[in-house]
């Protein structure tokens, strides 16, 4: 009878533990990134009343007689099933679709979480705003004008340069891929202003100096009289300015001098594709390859720091490939166009916004229209994620049975992808928890009946002698 009492007590205690886990699951049914727990039971020690006996020639074997002494909690597992994803529209909210954890720095200790409700603090650091833990990843580095991420380096905090500047950049190349209408008329010997206007096609594009100040690059085309496929071109920078910028153009490695020519001719094949170009000094482009000419102009209100002379800026005017038409200047019987004209200079800009992609890359968008890779959010995966220890704040830490963290970018080594503007919901199923609660309650009640019945038996013993 005493054995049944202690067995019933163990049943009460451990069903209470199971009820505690169920209660915690239900309490966190709306906790982002929460992973539910599950209690497994096992029986415990047995008192052997009689051992087993081997079979003999005359008798068969005898099974052992054992009385159990109750039950215990075998394990409390963390179930890492994927939770549903909820769209929030908040740019710093991140969800993981698949395996893996975000990495947080808690005053030098690495913790791991599935809750991606992040934000930027007063210093521009990406953090968990509930506790200030810093999200870990890699910052982009710029070396030799190229931006790259070293994901093999140790992870660190991610800084978003809110309000940061993107420096101005001088134009170094202008790509011309316009079309000149073959049907434009030729100039007569003594043309009127209206005839000049109808026979001229002009394109204008902004180019930038090293200070980020914009200048108007104008190229005017006129068909050479008596030819079918040759055009004269005049290059000017800020043609309406009061002070001339002395724009000049020519072939060669050196920048064209300020007193050089500002004209060139371009010739097309009978197919309408680029054939050759000739600068004002008579230098002709090659019969194949890319046709590129150097343009130079005086930058207003600047002087060279060494000799006090006017600063001249140089850039490349790229007319395209000989025989090409996709990214080259052409001559077809279509309306003249300057749609495909681009340059690589820019003015100074401020960081206007930033965004994440499914690889965890953070891209900054600046007011000058440029985009820049800022960094990448790191992820961690484990051999046995069920072995992680819960430490509160929706976070886990490494244990002796979880294995070491495998840190890398999303989508690598079995890691899931990052979904920006969304959060992972709790994986607690309310119906499942309520059914488990009913089963747990009945188990608790049954064990309490065991204790009550054993107590009644003891009471009967006590009343045998009166």
Residue pairs with C-beta under 8 A, 6 or more apart in sequence:
1 454
1 457
1 458
2 454
3 47
3 67
3 69
4 450
4 451
4 453
4 454
5 450
5 451
5 454
5 455
6 69
6 70
7 68
7 69
7 70
7 71
7 450
8 70
8 447
8 448
8 450
8 451
8 454
9 70
9 447
9 451
10 44
10 69
10 70
10 71
10 72
11 70
11 71
11 443
11 444
11 446
11 447
11 450
12 444
12 447
12 448
12 451
14 39
14 41
14 71
14 72
14 73
15 440
15 443
15 444
15 447
16 444
17 39
17 73
17 76
18 39
18 41
18 73
18 436
18 440
18 443
19 437
19 440
19 441
19 444
21 37
21 38
21 39
21 76
22 433
22 436
22 437
22 440
24 37
25 36
25 37
25 428
25 433
26 428
26 430
26 433
28 34
28 36
28 426
28 428
29 426
29 428
29 430
29 433
30 425
30 426
31 115
31 394
31 426
32 114
32 115
32 116
32 117
32 394
32 423
32 424
32 425
32 426
33 83
33 113
33 114
33 115
33 116
33 394
33 423
33 424
33 426
34 83
34 115
34 394
34 426
34 427
34 428
35 78
35 79
35 80
35 81
35 83
35 114
35 426
35 427
36 78
36 79
36 426
36 427
36 428
36 429
36 433
37 76
37 77
37 78
37 79
38 76
38 77
38 79
39 73
39 75
39 76
40 73
40 74
40 75
40 76
40 77
41 71
41 72
41 73
41 74
42 71
42 72
42 73
42 74
43 68
43 70
43 71
43 72
44 68
44 69
44 70
44 71
44 72
45 68
45 69
45 70
46 66
46 67
46 68
46 69
47 66
47 67
47 68
47 69
48 64
48 65
48 66
49 65
49 66
49 67
50 62
50 64
50 65
51 64
52 61
52 62
52 63
52 64
53 61
53 62
54 61
55 61
77 386
78 385
78 386
78 388
78 390
79 427
80 385
80 386
80 427
81 427
82 97
82 98
82 424
82 427
83 114
83 424
83 425
83 426
83 427
84 424
84 425
85 95
85 97
85 419
85 422
85 423
85 424
85 425
86 95
86 422
86 423
86 424
86 425
87 421
87 422
88 421
88 422
88 423
89 421
90 421
91 353
91 354
91 355
91 356
91 420
91 421
92 118
92 119
92 120
92 126
92 356
93 116
93 117
93 118
93 420
93 421
93 422
93 423
94 102
94 116
94 118
94 356
94 360
94 377
94 418
94 419
94 420
94 422
94 423
95 116
95 418
95 419
95 422
95 423
95 424
96 102
96 114
96 116
96 379
96 410
96 416
96 417
96 418
96 419
96 424
97 416
97 417
97 418
97 419
98 414
98 415
98 416
98 417
99 381
99 385
99 414
99 415
99 416
100 379
100 380
100 381
100 410
100 414
100 415
100 416
101 112
101 113
101 114
101 379
101 380
101 381
101 382
101 385
101 396
102 112
102 113
102 114
102 115
102 116
102 135
102 136
102 377
102 378
102 379
102 380
103 110
103 111
103 112
103 135
103 136
103 137
103 155
103 378
103 379
103 380
103 405
103 407
104 110
104 111
104 112
104 113
104 128
104 133
104 134
104 135
104 136
104 395
105 111
105 133
105 134
105 136
105 157
106 131
106 133
106 395
109 397
110 136
110 397
110 398
110 405
111 133
111 391
111 393
111 395
111 396
111 397
112 380
112 388
112 395
112 396
112 397
112 398
112 405
113 128
113 393
113 394
113 395
113 396
114 394
114 424
115 128
115 394
115 423
115 424
116 418
116 423
116 424
117 128
117 129
117 130
117 423
118 126
118 127
118 128
118 129
118 135
119 126
119 127
119 129
120 126
120 127
120 160
120 162
121 127
121 129
121 132
123 159
124 159
124 160
124 161
124 162
125 134
125 157
125 158
125 159
125 160
126 134
126 135
126 137
126 157
126 158
126 159
126 160
126 377
127 133
127 134
127 135
128 135
128 393
130 393
131 393
133 393
133 395
134 157
134 158
135 157
135 158
135 377
136 155
136 156
136 157
136 158
136 377
136 378
137 155
137 156
137 158
137 360
137 375
137 376
137 377
137 378
138 149
138 150
138 151
138 153
138 155
138 156
138 375
138 376
138 378
139 156
139 158
139 159
139 374
139 375
140 147
140 148
140 149
140 372
140 373
140 374
140 375
140 376
141 147
141 148
141 149
141 150
147 372
147 373
149 361
149 373
149 375
149 376
151 376
151 378
151 408
151 409
155 378
155 407
158 362
158 374
158 375
158 377
159 375
160 351
160 354
160 362
160 364
160 374
161 351
161 364
161 374
162 351
163 350
163 351
164 350
164 351
164 364
165 348
165 349
165 350
165 351
166 346
166 348
166 349
166 350
166 351
166 364
166 366
166 368
166 370
166 372
167 212
167 348
168 208
168 210
168 211
168 212
168 346
168 347
168 348
168 368
169 208
169 210
169 212
169 344
169 345
169 346
170 208
170 209
170 210
170 313
170 315
170 345
171 207
171 208
171 209
171 313
171 315
171 343
171 344
171 345
172 315
172 316
172 344
172 345
173 315
173 316
173 318
173 343
173 344
174 205
174 207
174 217
174 295
174 315
174 316
174 317
174 318
174 341
174 342
174 343
175 318
175 320
175 327
175 340
175 341
175 342
175 343
176 203
176 219
176 317
176 318
176 319
176 320
176 329
176 341
177 320
177 326
177 327
177 328
177 329
177 330
177 340
177 341
178 203
178 329
178 330
178 336
178 337
178 338
178 339
178 340
178 341
179 329
179 330
179 331
179 332
179 334
179 335
179 336
179 337
180 201
180 221
180 231
180 268
180 329
180 330
180 331
180 336
181 201
181 331
181 332
181 333
181 334
181 335
181 336
182 228
182 272
182 331
182 332
182 333
183 333
184 198
184 199
184 201
184 223
184 336
185 195
185 198
185 199
185 223
186 199
186 223
186 224
186 225
186 226
187 195
187 196
187 199
187 222
187 223
187 225
188 195
188 225
191 199
199 222
199 223
200 220
200 221
200 222
201 220
201 221
201 222
201 336
202 218
202 219
202 220
202 221
203 218
203 219
203 221
203 338
203 341
204 216
204 217
204 218
204 219
204 338
205 216
205 217
205 338
205 341
205 342
205 343
206 214
206 215
206 216
206 217
206 343
206 345
207 214
207 215
207 216
207 217
207 237
207 315
207 343
207 345
208 214
208 215
208 343
208 345
208 346
208 347
209 215
209 299
209 302
209 313
209 345
210 299
210 313
211 299
211 302
212 346
212 347
212 348
212 368
213 299
213 347
214 347
215 237
215 238
215 245
215 297
216 237
216 238
216 239
216 240
217 235
217 236
217 237
217 247
217 295
217 343
218 235
218 236
218 237
218 239
219 233
219 234
219 235
219 236
219 317
220 233
220 234
220 236
221 231
221 232
221 233
221 266
221 336
222 231
222 232
222 233
223 230
223 231
223 232
224 230
224 231
224 232
224 265
229 267
229 268
229 269
229 270
229 275
229 331
230 265
230 266
230 267
230 268
231 265
231 266
231 267
231 268
231 331
232 263
232 264
232 265
233 263
233 264
233 265
233 266
234 262
234 263
235 247
235 248
235 249
235 262
235 263
235 264
235 295
235 317
236 245
236 247
236 262
237 245
237 247
237 295
237 297
238 245
238 297
238 300
241 300
243 300
244 298
245 297
245 298
245 299
245 300
246 258
246 259
246 297
246 298
246 312
247 262
247 295
247 296
247 297
248 256
248 257
248 258
248 259
248 260
248 261
248 262
248 295
248 296
248 297
249 256
249 260
249 261
249 262
249 263
249 264
249 279
249 280
249 293
249 294
249 295
249 296
249 317
250 256
250 260
250 261
250 264
250 279
250 280
250 281
250 283
250 293
250 294
251 279
251 283
251 285
251 293
251 294
252 283
252 294
253 294
254 294
255 294
255 296
255 312
255 314
256 294
256 295
256 296
256 314
257 296
258 296
258 298
258 310
258 312
260 280
260 281
261 279
261 280
261 281
262 280
263 279
263 280
264 277
264 278
264 279
264 280
264 293
265 277
265 278
266 274
266 276
266 277
266 319
266 329
267 275
267 276
267 277
267 278
268 274
268 275
268 330
268 331
269 275
269 323
272 325
272 330
272 331
272 332
273 322
273 323
273 324
273 325
273 328
273 330
274 291
274 319
274 320
274 321
274 322
274 323
274 324
274 328
274 329
274 330
275 322
275 323
276 284
276 285
276 287
276 291
276 322
277 284
277 285
277 291
277 293
277 319
278 284
278 285
279 293
285 291
285 322
286 322
287 322
288 322
288 323
289 321
289 322
290 318
290 320
290 321
290 322
291 318
291 319
291 320
291 321
291 322
292 316
292 317
292 318
292 319
293 316
293 317
293 319
294 314
294 315
294 316
294 317
295 314
295 315
295 316
295 317
296 312
296 313
296 314
296 315
297 312
297 313
298 310
298 311
298 312
299 310
299 311
299 312
299 313
302 310
302 311
303 309
303 310
303 311
304 310
304 311
315 343
315 345
319 328
319 329
320 327
320 328
320 329
321 327
321 328
327 340
346 368
346 369
346 370
347 368
348 368
349 366
349 367
349 368
349 369
349 370
350 366
350 367
351 364
351 365
351 366
352 365
352 366
352 367
353 364
353 365
354 362
354 363
354 364
354 365
354 374
355 362
355 363
355 365
355 420
356 362
356 363
356 377
356 418
356 420
357 363
357 418
357 420
358 410
358 411
358 417
358 418
358 419
358 420
359 376
359 409
359 410
359 411
359 417
359 418
360 376
360 377
360 378
360 379
360 409
360 410
360 418
361 373
361 375
361 376
362 373
362 374
362 375
362 376
362 377
363 371
363 372
363 373
363 374
364 371
364 372
364 373
364 374
365 371
366 372
376 409
377 410
377 418
378 407
378 408
378 409
379 407
379 408
379 409
379 410
379 415
379 416
379 418
380 405
380 406
380 407
381 405
381 406
381 413
381 414
381 415
382 388
382 398
382 402
382 403
382 404
382 405
382 406
383 402
383 403
383 406
384 401
384 402
384 403
385 402
386 402
387 399
387 400
387 401
387 402
387 403
388 396
388 397
388 398
388 399
388 402
389 396
389 397
389 398
389 399
389 402
390 396
391 397
398 404
398 405
406 413
408 415
409 415
410 416
410 417
410 418
411 417
